[in-house]
Amino acid sequence: MAVLHFAYSFDATAFAQRLHALSTVSLSEQIVNLQGEAQAAVHHPSKSLQEALVAVRHSSNWENDDSAESDQTAKRFLICLLEKCVVVPSLGRQHEPPHHLVLQTLLPEAGWSSSDVRQLIEGEPLSGFLNENGLHSLLPLLAGLDDRGGWLGHERATRFLAKLSKTRTDFIEGEQHYSTKLGQIVPGWVDQADSIVRQAYLRAEAMLHEVDDPNRALFLVRD
């Protein structure tokens, strides 16, 4: 059972522009450029990048010439994305309650489809970011990219915020019928159900508010 959740925001417009520049050079140059940028990023990582590399289970083989490492170029691409990211409220980092499990359990009862719940927690495939920004030519280079995490853009985040607001009264007031369901996730939550549900709602709301600008997007990792 995945118990950790990480969230980061990035400037989607600026990153797409960088990728458009990358797509104009030859395939061999694309590979070399991604490797160089990945190596530079991990050599002097920001605090956000340090955490993100742990979240995606980074290995030094990602940016080094190691033929045994699969999907190496996609992993280097991911490092380049993470280098542009900043930490934002997530649905359950280490030493925090797994809010994503609470939402996964309760949102379907509030009328959310399984697809929307999954996208709120895991985002959409990263290949969709490339497609949406007219970067189809990079897809063959980045096999395995969709296994590394997901993204959530401004339009979908705004829609999810609107859907979430419809559940605010129930989640914030904390109905007692949540006790049994939360106790099935963590037995000790039976007596804390109201508080845990409120926390989960407020954390999801805070995470989505980080995409209040059309240029920004979220990168999400569930582990």
N, C-alpha and C positions, 0 to 999 in steps of 0.2 A: 504494500500500500504506500503510495507516495505521500509523504508527510511534510515536505518542504515546498515552498512556493517563493519565487523571486520575481521582482518586477523592476524594470528600468525604463526610462524615457529617452527618446532621441529625436533629433530634428530630421524628420523623414524627408523633407524637401531637400535639405542640404546633402543628405546621404545619397539620395537618388541622383542628384547632380554629379556627385563624385563617381557614382557607378556609370553614369552616361559617359564620362570622360574615360573611364576604364574600358568601356565596351568599344571604344574607337581604335584601340591598338590591337595588335595581333594576339592570337591565343597564347603564344609563348611569353609575350610581354605581360599579358594579364596575369599569368601564373607567377612570373618573377615579381611583378609589382605587389601582388597580394602577399607573397612571402616576405618581401622587404618591409611592408607596412606592418604585418603581423609581428615580425621579429622586433621592430622598433617599439611597438606598443607594449609587448610583454617585458621589454628591457627596462622601461621606466613606467610601470603601471600606476594609474591613479588608484585611489581607494575603491572607487566604484568598479574599476576593472579588476582589481584584486579579488573582490568578492564575486564578481560575475564569472571569472575564470574558474573559481571553485564550484560555482553553481552549475556550470556546463561541463565539469569534470575535465578540465584542460590538462593536456600533457605536453611536455616540451617537444615531443615528436610531431606535434601539429605543424610547427613552423620550421622544423629541421628537415633535412633531406633524408627521410626514412621511408623506404619503399614498402615497408610492412604496415604502415599506417594507412587505413582506408579513408576515403573521402577527404583527403588532405587539403585540397584546395577549398572545399566548402568550409572546413574548420578554420582555415586562414581567413576566409571571408568573414566568418562569425567573429573572430578576434577583431577585425577591422570595424565591424558593427559595434561590438561591445566597447571598443575604445572611445566611441562617440556617445556612449550611454551614461546616464546618471541614475543613482539609486532613487527609487520612489517607493511609497508604501506598497507592500505586497500583501498576499493573502496568507502569509505564514512562514517567516524566516525561522532560522534556528532559535530555540528558546521562546518561540511564540506559538499560540494555539494554531492548529491547522484550519484557518478560517475557510479555506477552499473546500474542505470536506464538509463543513457546515452548510455552505452555500450549495454544494453539489447535492446534499440531502434535502434541503428545504426549498430551493428555488423551483423545482418541478411542481411542487404543491402550489406555488404561487403563479403557475401558468407558463413558466419558462419551458421552452423546448429543450430537449437534451443537447441539440446542436448549439443553442445559445449559451447554455450553461458551460459546455465544453470550451466555447470560444472565449467566454469571460475569463475562464481559468487558464486556458492554455494558449489562447490566441488563434490566429489563422496561420496556415503554413507559410513559411518565409518565401517560398516560391511565388506565392500570391503577391507579395510586395514587389517582386521583380516584374510580374505580369502587369500589375496595376500601373507601374511606372514605365511601361514600354521597354523593359529590359530583357525581353525574351531570349536575346542572343546569349545572355550569360547563363541560362539554365543548364545547357549541356556541360558547362564547366563545373557546375556546383552540385553534382550528384550527392545525395545524402543530406542536403541542407535542411529539409523538412524534419529531420530527426533531431535537430539541435535546439529547438524552441519555436515559439510562435510570435506573431506581431498583432497588434490591435491599433488600427488607425482612428483618426478623429471622428469620422462619420459613424463607425460602429460603436465606438466608446460613448458617443452622444446618445445613440439609440439605447444602449444598455443602461445609461444613467436614467433615462426617461422610464424604462421598464422597472428599474430598481426603485424609483421614487414611488411607484404604485404599491410597493410592499412595505414602505417605510413605517406606516402605522403599526402593522402586525409585528415587524421585526424590532422596532424601537420599544414598543410597549411590552414585548416579550410574553407571549401567551404560554401558559403552562403545558399545553399539549406538546411542546417541543422537548420536554424533559426525557420522555421515553426514547425518542428518536436520537437525541444527542447522546444519551446513555449507551446507545448501541455503537457509537463511534468511540467514545471514551467513557468508561463506567463512572469515573469521578465527576463527570459533567452533569449528572442528574440534578444535583442541587445548585448548579451554576447556570442552568440552561438560559435563563433570561439574559444574564450578563454576556454569555458567550454569543448568543444570537445577535445582540446589539453590537458587540465588537465586530462580528463578521460583516454585518451590514455596513457599519461605518468605515471599516477598512476597505471594502469593495468600492464604496462611494469615493473615498479619498484617492484610491488608485486611479479610478476613472477620471477624476477631476484633473489629474496630471496631464490629460490630453485635451485641455480646454482651448488649445490653439490648433487651427487646421494644419499647421506645419508639423505638429508633434505626433508621435506614435509611441506605443509601448512595446517593449520586448519582454516576453514572459517565459519563465522556465518552471516546470513542475518536476520535482525530483522525489 
